[in-house]
Amino acid sequence: MKIFTTGSEGQLGWELLRQGERFDFEVIGADLPETDITDSSQLENILADLQPSLVVNAAAYTNVDGAETEEMLAFAVNRDGPANLAKVCADAGIPLIHISTDFVFDGKKTTPYVEADTVSPLGIYARSKAAGEDAVRSRVKEHLIMRTAWLYGVHGHNFVKTMLRIGKERDVVRVVADQYGSPTFAADLAEAVLTMAAQVRDGSEIGWGTYHYCGSGVTTWHGFAEAIFEVAGQYPPRKTTRAEPITTAEYPTAAKRPMYSALDCALIQKNFRITPKPWQERLKFMIEQILSGR
């Protein structure tokens, strides 16, 4: 079975390409500048040429703060791009898996968000991603929207790699300690996406719609940083770095972020038998891969 994925240079797209063969898929990726999801005619030509059995949209504008001054670009990529893909997929009879975010919620809950909770995005990035979800739902019946959170992996830029770099330079790092969420290893997210794709391929009864997938467990950015430095400290001659907790108010940003955005993953477990793995366990595995040279 052939899968076409956008955003192939990103954390998730890279993992989809890497893991596809394990699931007996031929995964073909595309990214800027060769492929632009805001160009509907280009997408039509690509799908007509490749004739994939499934499309994964892993492309996104992800600069949360930058979106506050680049609203048109954020909506073009995060709303109009998915709309184009959804229409092309619908016309060709191809199912679409679209990746979304925990940021569609406002963070006022204190327990993990379920799929049926009302979205209430806070900033431009979040609003553009919520609009992208709506665009997919309204255009293609056979869709799976997967919301995820706090993504990190061995490829690309992410919080873990930033902390590892800063940790080599500083003794103390100030990190926000009042925003809660669930770190997600990109390799695990890719595995979940490909597991869903395999069930589509195998003719399983699919509950089309919206699902949550993230690492198991809830922490803060400060707690995440502490765990990173604890694991990294086991690889000498790395220096010991301390994470100092601060409040959101002490670290002002252009975009407002949800204070609590943990996701409940019970539905994807029930319908697809996909069980998230503990974020601490997967973080240790990722850092071992990087610092041991594997």
N, C-alpha and C positions, 0 to 999 in steps of 0.2 A: 504494500500500500504506500502511496506517495503522499507526503505531507508538505505543504508549502508554508513556511513561516516568515513573517516579516520581523524586523528588528533583530536580525541574526548576529549582529555585532554586540548586542547587549548581553547582560548577564544570563537571562533566561534563554534567549535565542541561541547563544553559544552552546549552552548545555543541551538544548534540544537537538542540535546538530551532532553533538558528541555522543548522546545516548540513543539516538534513533535506531541504530543498527541492533542494539540489544533487544529492542522491541520488534525487530523485523520490519522496520519502516525505512523507506528512502526519504530522508528529510532534506528538502532543498530550501536554502535560506536566501534572503535578500535584505538589503539595507541601503541607506543613503550612502553615496549620492546616486547609485545606479537605479534604485527603486524608491519611489515616493508615493506613499499611500494617499496623499492628498490629490493625486492625479488618477482619476477614475478610469480614463481611457487606457492608461498604462497598465493598470491592474487588470482590466479586461483582456488585454493582449497577453499578459503573463499567464493568467489562468487558462486562456484558450490554448496557449502553447504548451504549458506543463500538464494540464488536465489532472490536477491533484484530486485525491479523494477527500481531503480535509485541509482546512486553512487554519493556522494559528496566528493571531495578531499579537505579537510581542513587542510591537513598535509603540513608542510613546514619547511625549515631551515630559521629562521628569524633573526639570529644574523648578522645584516648588516655589522658591523665592523669585527666581527669574521670571516666572509666569506673571507676577504682579505688574511687570512692565512690558511683557511680551504676550499680552492677552490674545491677540489675533493669531499668533503662531501657536500658542498652546491649544486654542480651540480648533485650529486647522488640523493639527496632528491628532489630538485626543478626542475630538468629536467628528470632524469631517472625514478624517481618514477611516475610522471604523465604519462610518456611514457608507463610504464608498465600497469598502470590503464587503460589508453586509449585503449591499445591493447586488454586487457582482456575484457573490456566493449564492444568493437567492435565485438569481437569474440562471445560474449554472447548476443549481441543485446540489451545492456543496455545503456541508456543515461547517460552522465557524466556531472556534474557541477564541474568546477575547479575554485579555488579561486586564483586570481593573485593580482597585486599591482600597485599603482601609480608610483612606482620607475622604471617602464619600460621606462618612459619618462625622458628626460634630463633636464627639467625644464627651457628651454629657452623661452617658451611662457609666456605671461602675462594674458592670458584668459584661462578658464578651458579647459582641453584636452578632445577631442571627441574620440570615438572609432577608427575612421579612421586615426587619427594622426599617423605619423611614430614613431615607438618606437626607442629609442636611449639610452639604459641603460648605467649608468656611472660606476658602480662598479661590483664586482664579484656577490654579492647577486642579484643585478638588472639584470645582464646578465643571471644568472641561472634561474630567474623567467621568463624572456622573452623566454628563450629556452624551458621552461616548457610549455608555451603557444603554441609555434610552434609544440611541440611534441604532444599535445592534438589535435590541428587542423589537423595535418597530419594523425592521426590514427583513429579517431572516428568521423563520420559524425554528429551524434546527440550529440552535445556538447554545453554547455553554459559556457563561461569563464567570470567570474565576477571579475573585477578589483575594489579594494577598497583601503582605505587609513586611516592612523593614527588611527588604531583600539584600542578601550579601552572597558572595561566591568567590571562587578563585580567579574568575575573569572579570575585568572591568573595574570601575570605581565604586566603592561602597564604604560604609562606616567602619567595618572591621579593618580593611586595608588602610584606611585613614588613621585609625588608632594605632595600628602597628607601626606606621611610618612616624607619627608624632611621638609614640612611645620611645623611639630610639633617640629622640632629640630632647625630650623634656622629662623632668622628674615628677611634675604634677600637671594634670590635665583637668580643666573644669568642664563638667558634663551635666546636662540637664537631668534632674532627678524626679521631676513631677509629671512627666509624660510617659504613659504606659502603653505597651504593645507587645507583639510577639515576633521576634527575629525569625526569618525564614531563609533557609539555605537554598540557593538557586538550583542546585542539583536535585534537591528533593521536590521543588516546585516543578521542574522539568519532568521528573519521574511521574508526578501526579498527572500532569497534562498528558503524557504519553500513555499512562494507564487508562485515562478516559478515552483517548483516541483509539486504543486497542479494543475497548468495549464497543465503540462505534463501529470499528472494522469488523468485529466478530459477530455483529448483528444482535448484540444484547439490547434489551429494552432500556432505552435511554430516557431519563428524566430531564429533558431539556430545561434550561433555565439558569439561575444564578447560584453559585456555590462559593464557600469560603475555604481557603487553604492557607495555613501559616504554620510555623513551628509550634510545637506543643509547649505551653507554659507562658506566663506573662512576666515581664520585667520592665524596667525603665531604661532610658539611654545610659544612665549612670551605672545601673546594674549590668547592663550589656558591656560597657567599657571595663568595668571591674573584672568581669569574666574573661574578657579578651586579654587583659594584662596578666591575669593569673595563669592562663594557659601559656601565653608567650614567654612568661618568666621562667618556664621550665626548659627553655632553649638558650643556654649560655652562649656567648657572653652578653645577652641582652640585659639592659639595665632594668631595675625595678621602677615602675611608674605607678604613681598613685592617682586615682580618679577622685577629684574633689566634687561633691554634689553641689549643684546650684539650682535655682528656680528658673522657670521659663522667663519670668520678669527680668532676671539678671542676664538673660541671653536673648535680647530682642532680635526678631527676624522680620523681614518684609511681609511674609505670609503667616497668618495665624494657623496653628496646628491643633488637631484634636488632642485633648489631654489624656484621653483613654480611647484606644482604638483596637483592642484585642478582638479577635474574630472567633466565633464559635464554629467549629468544623464538624459538628455532628452530622450534618446533612450529607456531606461528601463521603463520610464514613458509611452512612446508611445506604446511599444509592450507588456508590462506586467501590465500596470496600477499601477506601484509601484512608489510612491512619497516619496522621502527622507524627513526626518524631520529635523528641525533646530537643529544644533549641540548644541547650547546654552541650548535649552529646554531639550534635552536628557542628557546633562552633568548634569544639575541640578537634573534630575530624578535619575541618577546613584549615585550621591553623597548622595542624600537623602536616597537611599536604604542602602548605606554603613554606613553612620554616624548616622542614626536613628535606626540601628540595624535590618532593615527589610530584 
